[in-house]
Amino acid sequence: YDKYLKLNSKNLNYYFLLISIDGYLPKKINNFTILKRKKIIFSPLLFIKYFKKKLFEKNFFHQFNSTNFFCEFLSDFIIKNFTNKRLSIIVPYENRPHQNVVLSSIKSINKNNKTICYLHNMSWPFQIDMIYKKNDINTLLISSHVQKNVLIKNYLWPKKKIRVIPSIRFSKLKKRENTIFLPFDWTENKNQLLKNFKDFMKKNNLYLKHYHISIHPLKTNSPIHLDFKKKILKIIDNEQDFKIKKKCNFPIIFSHPGGTVAECLQTSKNAYHITLDKLNVFSKSIWKDIKIKKEAQNTYKYSSNIKFIEIKNKKFDLQKVIQ
């Protein structure tokens, strides 16, 4: 978030509203408000109050949930504190309900308020969560011409709303070879993933002892992740016998890939992906410039020469883009 807030807000008519769900606080900058959730505490009084409020609404089962409760809180906060003000806002954007309610609330205050969103992620396989919802966005900034085409052709985004800029998040990409990436969350059968990994190694006669295993920074102390890492290393050790093996350098990604595959393809041109969920696999019908080959059961090889993200250059000035 510090990168988003480095704009010289003294010279801009922009107000920054930071919703810190994970507890992160940025460096102090002018013209911004922080909403920070320290921890989740169940409140019986709030529960009963909200239950009574929603009980007789037709869409009760859709409305009565913590997500909607948080969205209503945000809407009330914005309308209460910023009514009759002319605003321009920038939202790091992933099409989440709380982000969309911020946009709609800002527009409800004044339809001429300017709403700019920035999709900072690298491309991921099935971007159904980014389908266009006729939301209150003036401009969606993204850092990929490839992703722009996918959003327009497959997810109904109007071409005039999207603008490609160099990445604010990435100043450079590290070459990710000799690495096995674990997912942030586990939604698939871990034993089956390990079996597929072992079969993949045997089928391709691979030597992987020079590989290291990458765990998400927020999961480095997770017992589940550490246990999975231990089992991977055991499989690698057991398969490195006296037979001649083929040395492999391509990154290997387990389960939900997020933007990791796109990052690996941009730097290494090739990557292996092991997943049980077909929605985690890049589709040829959407990603036409990625070559996809099934290497073993639930294991795929991707190859590509395309640029998934535009890296920032020294001449780039974000202030000129958003003014």
N, C-alpha and C positions, 0 to 999 in steps of 0.2 A: 504493500500500500504506500510505502514511502515514495516509490517511483511515481505513483499517481498524484501524490500530493506535492511534488517538487515544483509545481507551477508557481509562478510569482503571482499569488492571489491578490496582492495589493493593486496590480494593474489589470485585474480581470473582474468582471461582474459575475463571479462564480462562488457558489457556496458548497462546501464539502460536508456531506453527511456520511460518517463512517459507522457502519453497523458491524461491530466486532463480536461475532458469535464464538470464535475460538479464543477470545481473550487477548488478542494481539492489540497493542497500542502503538501508533506511529509517532514519529518525532513531531514536536509541536509546530503547527503551521497556522497562519491566520485564517479566519473565516471558515472554521469547520466545527461541527458538533460530533461527539462520539457517543454512541449507544453501546454499552458494553454489558454482555451477559456474563456474570462471574460464575454462577452455578445454577443448576435447575433445582428448584424447591417446589414441591407440591403444596398448593394452597387450597384447602377445602372450601373456604369462603369464595374464592374466585371461581372455583369449579362449579359450585352451586349457582352463583350469580350468572355465569356464562351458560350453564345448562338451562336455566329458566328463560334466558334471553332467546335461546335458539330452539327451545322445545316445540313451539307451534309453527315454526317455519317449515315450508314444504320440503326444502332440501336439508333437513336436519342432519342426516348422516354425512352429508358432504360438508356442512358448516361446522359441526361440533368436533373440532380436533385442534391440537396444539398449533399446527401450522396456520390455520385460519385465525386463531386467537392472537398469535404473534403479528399477523398481517393487519388485523384490526387495530392493534396497539400502535403499530407504525403509522397507519393512516391517521389515527386520532392525534398522534404526536406531531405529525407534519402539518396537518390542517390547523391545529391549535397554535403552533409556534411560527408558522410562515404565511398565514393568510394575509392577503393584500400585498404580498411582496413579489417583486419580479425576480425570478430565479433562473439560473442556468446550472444544471447539475451534470456530473459525470458519474456513471455507475459501472464498476467492474461487473460484467454481465454474463450470466449463465442461464437466463430465462427461468430463474427460480421465483416462486410465488411472492416472497418478501421483496424481491427486486422489482417485480412488476407492480406491486401495490405502491411502492415508492414513486414509480413513474406516473401511475394514474392519479395519485394524490397531488403530486406537483402540478399536473395538468388541470386538475379540478380547481386548484387555487386560481390559476390563470392559464387559459389555453395557449397563450403566447410564450409561456415558460419553455425554455429550451432543454431538451433531454438528450444527452449523448451517452451511449453505452459502449463499453469496450470488452470484446471477447478476447481474453488473453491466452486461452488454451491453444495448444497444438491440436491438430485434427485428431478425432477419435472415430472409430468405425461406424457406429450407428447413432447418428445425432438427432434422434427423434425428440430429445428434450429441447432441441433448438428450433423446433417447428414454429413457423410464424403464427402468432396469435392475435394479429391486429392490435398490437400493444401500442402504448403511447411513447414511441421512440422516434425522435427526429432523425438521428443518425446512429448506425451501428458501425463502430470502428473495429476492423479485424486486421490481422497481420499476415494474411495469406490469400493470394489470388485463387489458389486451388479451392480453399474453403469457401471463398465467395461464390464460385461457380456451383459448388455443391449446395449451399444454402438457397441459392436462387432456383436451381433446377429441381432439387429434391425436397426442399423444406419450405417452399412457397414465399420466400422473402422477396419483397419488391426490390428491384435492382437499384432504384434511386435512393434507397435507405442505407445502402452499404458502401463504406469507403475503406479502401485498403491503405494502411499506414505501416511503417516499420514497427517492429515489436517494441513495446514499452517494457515488457517483462524480460526479454532475452537480449543481452548485448552481444552474446556469442553462444555457440552450441559446442559442448564438449563431445569429442568423438567417443561413442559408447560401445567399444568392442570388448571382448573377453568378459562380458558381464551377464549375469542372470538376474532379471528384475522380478521382484515379488509384488503382488497387487497391494493396494492400500487396505481393502477389505476382502474377506474370504466369503464368496457366495457359491463356490463350487466344491465338489467332493475332492478333498486334498489327497486322499489315497489314490484316487483315479488319476489325478494330475501327475502324481509321482510315478505311477505305473506307465503312463504315456511317455513321460520323460525318459524312463529307463528303456522302454521299447524303441524310442527315437534314437537314443545313443547306440543301442545294439544294431539297429537296422543300418545306421550310417557309419558304424565303426568309428565313433568320435573320441578324440582325446580332449578332455575338458579340465584337466588339473590346474591349468593356468588361469582359470576363470575365478572371478570373485562374485559374491552375491550382494545385490543392492536391495536394502530394505528402506522404505519410505522414512524420512527423518522423524516423523511423528509416531512411527511404529518400531523404532529400534529396540525398545524394551518390551515389546509385545511377546509373551510366551508362545503364542501360536506361530508368529513369524519366525522366532528363533528356533522353534522345534522343526518347522518346515525346512529352514536353512540347514539344520543339522542332518536331516534326512537326505537332502540333495547331495550334500558333501559325502555322505556315506555311500550313496549310489555311485557317485563319480569315482570314489576310491575303489569300490568293488569291481568296477568295470575296466579299470586301468591295468590289465594283465600284460603278459609278455608279448601278446600279438601286436603287430604293427597297426597303429591307429592313425586316422586322419586328423590333423590338427585343425581346429575350427576357431574362428575369431568373431563370427557373427553374434550379435546380442541375442539372448533368449528371453522372451517375456512370458510370464505365467498369467493366466486368467484374464481379468479385466485390464486392458492395456492403457486406458486413458489416452494421453498424448504421447506415451513413451515410444510406441511403434513409429509414429511420424517423426519424432526427434531422431530415433536410430536410423531411419531410412534416409533422412537428410544428411547425416554425417557418415554413415557406413554403407548406405545403398542397399543393404540386405538385413533381414532380421527373421528369426524364428519365433513362432507364437504357439503356445500350448494352452488350449482352452476347451472346456466342455460345452460352452454356450455359443451357439451359432451367431447370436447377436453381437458377440465380441469380435467376430471375424470380419475383416474388411471385405466388402462385396464388390465384385467386378462391375456390377450394374451401376454402382454409385462412384467408386474410385477407379475410373477407367485407366488411369496411368500407373496403377500398381499391378505388377504381375503376382499372381497368387497361385501357389502350388502346394498340394497336400503331400506332406512328407511322410506321415505316419498317422495312426489313429489320433484324431483331435490335435494334430500338429501341422502347422502351415509355415511355408516359407514365403516371405514378401520380398520383392525386388522393385526398386524404383530409382529414377534419376531426377525426379521433380523436386522443386523447392516448396516445402510445406509452410515455411514462415520467412518473412522478410526481416532480416537483421537490421537493427538501427544503425544509421550512419551519423557522422558528426554534424552534417548540415541539416538534419531533421529537427524541426521546431514544432512541438506539439501545440504550443500556444496559438500558432497561426492556423492550425487545423480546427481548433475548437472555438475560436473567436467568431 
